[in-house]
Amino acid sequence: MLMETVVAKFGGSSLSDAGQFEKVKQIVLADPRRRFVVPSAPGKRFGSDTKVTDMLIAAHEAVSAGKDVTAYFEPIRARYLGIAQQLGLKTDIGRELDVIQYAIAHGQNVDYTASRGEYLNGLLLAEYLGFSFIDAAEVIFFDARGNYDAARTQEELSKRLAKAQRAVVPGFYGSCIDGSIKTFSRGGSDITGAIVARAASAAMYENWTDVSGFLMADPRIVDNPKPIESITYRELRELSYMGATVLHEEAIFPVKQAGIPVNIRNTNRPDDLGTRIVADAPLCPDDTITGVAGHKGYTAISIEKAMMNSEMGFGRRVLKVLEDYAVSFEHLPTGIDTMTVVVNDKLIAGKLDDVITSIYRVCSPDSVEVTTGLSLIATVGRGMVRQPGTAAHLFSALRDAGINVRMIDQGSSEMNIIVGVETHDFEKAIRAIYHAFVK
């Protein structure tokens, strides 16, 4: 009977220096099921430090500006040579650094440049663990349009993993049809880890970082918020969208599709259980909500027109205006004669007056009202649907805190309630909601 496989992804803070490498080795070797490891590039060692990926991009920008890359590359070289020396590794990392520096100096693209942090860390970690090294460029693929090619990747990666007893696969990048390097978006090592977990038919995908899983609220806003022991994929998606950024939200899709649970763990506190992300999870009697998260910086455009509900295509025309100005909407609360589109301030900046003018021209509304300075807060929980009075409890808490709710939007799944409040009330509102449900 084959042993269950665990895929362990380690973030940049987990591999920032030789001391962190030692912690990672202890974690990996403590469980023989941890057969495949996905590393990020070295992150910050202290608050004012610079991530290696940022240094690599700075080196690329220097070359684009016609500058000599040598001075920009020296701190990168020092980071890797220091790790290799302190760990007593024999990998000729100096030669690898020479090749990369030459490639950057002679016009290699930014994706190649940004990906080299993971590539180099993968080489070092593979030797340190005694694992084989599989270059992600050989097993993770993008199509002619630059989109991730899931089918080809699954086929090739599964074959390679089946031949490897234990292996390191660097995160963040793959290759295009022409062989050039292509990266995922920043934080994409999370995606690589999920892809490897799916290809390995893993029993668990562990994502090791510098926090012990998800908290029920932002600790910068709420003092000592409770940890979340288990969360469903759907709840994670809702909270990630609203600002809970422990895990790259796109990383849940490969493992969700394969039904593989995820465990967010802390490299610096490996005995903590962390947060498990699963398809479904049992509820405790007090689990009305799972978490509270939010974002600042929204504008609400409220459109009023008598008999709007009977005017065919009204909503489509409003959304077509936004599309014409490349503005996506976040939420769309409506009434019989009113329609509100909530948009991100960054997308509407410099376009608001033109959008309003176009709405008047295309839709002939009775009035258009713009509300700026909004923040959105999502209260998320699979237990909300079975708990009578959840919404009343939430709004009572906001009322008691003296907070005026400017917008309400509840999904049809009844898994979340989103409220819009004035930005100066943002932190106070999150605290009020959290303490109303968490005792």
N, C-alpha and C positions, 0 to 999 in steps of 0.2 A: 504493500500500500504506500503510495507516494505521500511524503510529508507535506502538510499545508505550507503554502508560501505566503510570506509577508513582504510587501514592498515598502521600503522606508525612504522617504524623501527628507533631506536635511536642508534647511534654509541657510541663507548667508550668515546670519548671526551664529548658527551652529557650527560653521566652518570658517570662522573669521581668522583663526590663528592656530598654532600648533596645540595649544592647550585645549581648544575646542575639538580639534581632530581626535585627541585622546579620549574625550568624552564620547564622541561618536563611535569610536572603535569599541569602547566598553559596552555601549548600548547594542550595537550590531551583533557582537559576538556573544552577548548574554542570551540571545534567543536564536537557535539554529534555523528557525523558520525565516529569519530575515535574510533572504537569499539575494535580493536585488536592491541596490541602493542608488538613489538619484540625488546628486549633489547640486547645490547652487554655487555661484561664485562667492568668494570671501566677502562678507558684509562688514559692517562697522565693528571695530574692536572697542570703541568708546564713543561718547556722544559727538565729539567734533571730528571724528575720523571720516574717511571717504571710502565708499564701497568701490571694489575693484571694477565693477561694471561701469560706474560713473567715471573712473579714471581712464578706462579704455575708450569710452565715448569722447572724453576730452582730448585724448590723443588723436582720435580720428578727426575731430573738428580742427585741431591744430594743423594737421596735414592739409585739410581742405582750405585752410586760410594761408597756406604756403609756408608754414613754420616747420622747423626741424622737430621731428617727433621724439628725439632722444631724451630730452629733459622731461617730457611728459611720461615717457615709458619707464624711467628709472624707478619711481616709487612702486610701480607694478612689479617690476623685476625683483625689487627688494622684498615685497610681500611673499612671493612664491619661493624665492631662494631661501628666505628665512624659515618658512614652514618646512621645506625639504631638509634643510640643515638641522633644525631642531629635532626633527623626527628621525633623522639618520636614513633618509630615503636615497635610493640609488638612481632613480629615474633622472635622465639627463634633461632636467627642466630648463636649464640654461639654453640648451640648443633649441628647445621648443619656443622659448621666449624670443630667441634670435629670429626664428622663422616668422613668428607672428609680427614682430616689430618691422621686419623687412616688408611683409605683406601690407601692413597698414601704411608704411611710408610710401609704398608704390601703388596706392589707390584701391586697396581692397574695400569692399562696401561696408556700410555701417553695421549690417546684420552679422557679417563675419566677425567684425571687430568686437561687437558687444557679446558675442557668444563665446569668445575665447576664455573668459573667466571661468565658466562652467567646464569647458574642455580641459583646462589646466588643472582645476581642482579635481576633476574626475580621474586624471592620470595619477595624481598624488594619492588620492584616497584609495584607488584600486590597489596600488602597491602596498599602502599602509595596512589595508585589510587583508591582503593576500587574495583578492578577487581578480577575475579577468576584467578587461576594459572593453566596452562596446561603444564605439563612437556613435553618438545619436544621429549624425549625418548619414550613417549607413543603414539606419532602421526606422527613422521617422521622416515622413515625406510630405511635401506640399505639391499641389498640382500646378498647371501652367498659369493659373490665375493667382497663385500665391495662397490658395486656401489649403488648409490641412486636409490631407488625403487619408482618411480614417481606414478605408478598406485595404489599401496597399500597405499602410503602416502595420495594421493588425496582422496581416499575412506574413510579412517579412520579420517583424519583431518577434512574433510568436515562435517562428522557426529558430531564430538566434537564441532566444531565451531557453528554448527546449534543449539546446546543445550545451548550455552553460550551467554549471552547478551553482556558481555564485558569480555575480557580475555587478559592475558599476556602469550606469548609463547616465552621462551628464544631462542636466536639464536645460530647458529654455530654447533649444534649437533643433533643427532638422535640415533637410536639403531639398532643393527644387529639382525639377526634371533635368536641368542642365548641370546639376551638381553643385551649384552655388548654395551658400549657407543662407537659411531663412530662420528668423526667430519668431517665437510667439510674442505676445505683448508682455510688458514688464510684469514680473511675478509668474511668468510662464513655466517656471520649473515645477510649480504645482500641477500644471497641465501635463507635463512630461511624466511626473510621478503617477498620475491617474492613468495615462496611456500605458505605461509599463505594467501597472497593476492589472489592467484589463487584459493585456496580451499574455500575462503570466497566469491568468485565471486565479489571482491571489485571493486568499481568504480574508485579507485585511490590507488596507492602504494606510500606513502610518505617515503622518505629516508632522515632522519634528521642527519646532520653531523655538522662540524664546518666551512663549507664554503657555500656560497650562490649559489650553483650550479656549472656548468662548466664555465670555461673561454675559450676564443678563443685561448689562448696560455698560456704557463707557465709564471706566474707572476715573477718568478725568472730570466726569460730571457727577457720578454717584459714588459715594465712599464705600469701598469694599463690597461691590456688587457680587451676588452669588454666582458661582460657576454653573455652567450648563452641562449636566452630565450626559444627556443624549438629546439629539435634535434630528428632525427628519430632513431629507434633501429639500423638500419644499420650503420648510421654515428657514433653512440656511439660505436659500435663494432670496427669500424676502428680506432677511436681515442683512445679507451681503449687499444687496441692491441699495439698502438704506444706510450703509456706512460701516457695518461690521466687517472688517477687512482682514481677519486672521487668515482666511483661506481664499485664494483667487477663485472667484465665483464660477469661472468657466471650467475649473478643475473638477467640479462635481459631475459633469455630464458623462465622461467615459465610464466612471465607476458606477454611477447611477444606472446607466444602461445595462451594465453587467451585474448589478445587484451586489456590489462589493462595498462593505461598510468602510468608513474612514474614521481614523482616530487621530485627533489633534493632540500632540504631546509636547512636553517641554524638555529640551535637551539638557538644560541646567537643573531640572528637577525630574529626573526620569521615573521616580516612584509615583509621581502624580498620575492619576488615571486619565486626566484630560477629558476631552469631549468626543463622544462617539456620534458620527453622522450616519444615519441608517434610513432604510426605506420606510420603516414604521417602528414605533417605540411605544412601550406601555406608559400609561399616564398614572401619576400619583394623584391622590384626591385634591391636593393643593396646586396642581400644575395647570392653572388657568392660562397663564401666559408663559412663553418661552424666553422672550427678550424684548427689549425696547431699543430702537436705534433711529437715527435721523440725520438729515442733511440740511444745511443752510443754503440760502441763495436761490430763491424761486420767485417767479412772477405769475400772477393769475390774471388771465384775460377773460372777463365775464361778458358774454354777449346776450342781449335780451331782444326778443322779437315776439310780438303777439302771434299766436297760432303757429309757433315754430314747429310744434310736434306734427302738424299736418302738412308742412311744406317739404315735399320730396327733395332729398339731396342736400338739405341745409348743412348738416354736420359734415358731409363729404366736402362741401365747398370750403368750409372753415379750415378743415385739415389740409385741403389742397393749397390754401394760402401758406400755411406753415411749411408744407413740403417745398413750395416754390422758393422759400427763403432758407431752406436747409435747417429748419427748426423742428426737432422732434418734441412730442408732448410727453409729460410724465404721468398726468392724471386727467380724467375727463368727467368730473361730476356734472350732472345735468338735472334740469327740472322741466316742467311742461313748456315754459316759454323762455327758459334760460339754458345756456350752455357755457361751461367754464373750461378753459384749457390752461393747465398749469405747466409752465415751461421753465427750464433751467436758465438762470440769468446769464451764464456764459454763452449760451446759444443764441439768446435774443438780443444780446448787447449790440448796440448800433443799428438794430433792425426794427425795434419796437414800433416807431412811428410809421415806418413803411408797412409793417404788418397790419397795423390798425387801419391805415388808409385803404389797404387792399381788402380787408374784411368788409369795410363800409361799401366799397365799390362792387364787390362780388356778391355779398349777402344782403345788403340793404337792411341792416338791423335797426331796431328802434334806438338802441344805445349800446355802447361798449365801455366797460369800466375796467381800469387797470389797477391791480393791487400789487405793490412791490414790497420788498423786505419780508418775504415769507420764508418760513422754515417748515419742513415736513417731518413728522414723527410717526413711525410705524410701530404699533404694538402688535406683536406676532405671537401666535400660540395655537397649536392644534387642539388645546383644551377649551378654547373660547366657544366653539360651536355647541358644546354640551353644557355650558355653564350659563344659566339664565341670568340676565342682568349685567353681563360683562360691560356692554357699552354704557349703561347707566352708571356703573361703578367708575368707569374711566372718565366720563364727562363730569361726574360729581367731584372727582379729584381735581380736575382742571378748574372747575368753578370755585372750589374751596381755596385754590391757590391764586384766585383772582386773574385767571388767564382766559382771554377771549379767543374762542375757536373761530378761525376765519374760513375753514374748509373742512369737510368731512367726506371720506371716501372709504367704503368697505367693500372688499372683494367678495365675489359670489361664493367663494369657498368658505367664507366666514373665518378664515385663518388669520386675517389681519384687519386692523382698523387704522387708517391713516388720517391724521389731523394736520391741518395747516395752522400755524400760530405765527404771531409776529416774532421776528428774529430775536428781539430783546427778551422774549419769554422762553426761548428755546431750552436752555439748561434747566430753568425752573420747571418747565412742563415735563421734561424727561424725569426729573426727580419726583415730581408729583405722581406721575403714572407708575413709576417703579415702586414707590413706597405704598401706593394704594393696593398693589397686588402681592408684594413681597414683604412678609412680616419678619 
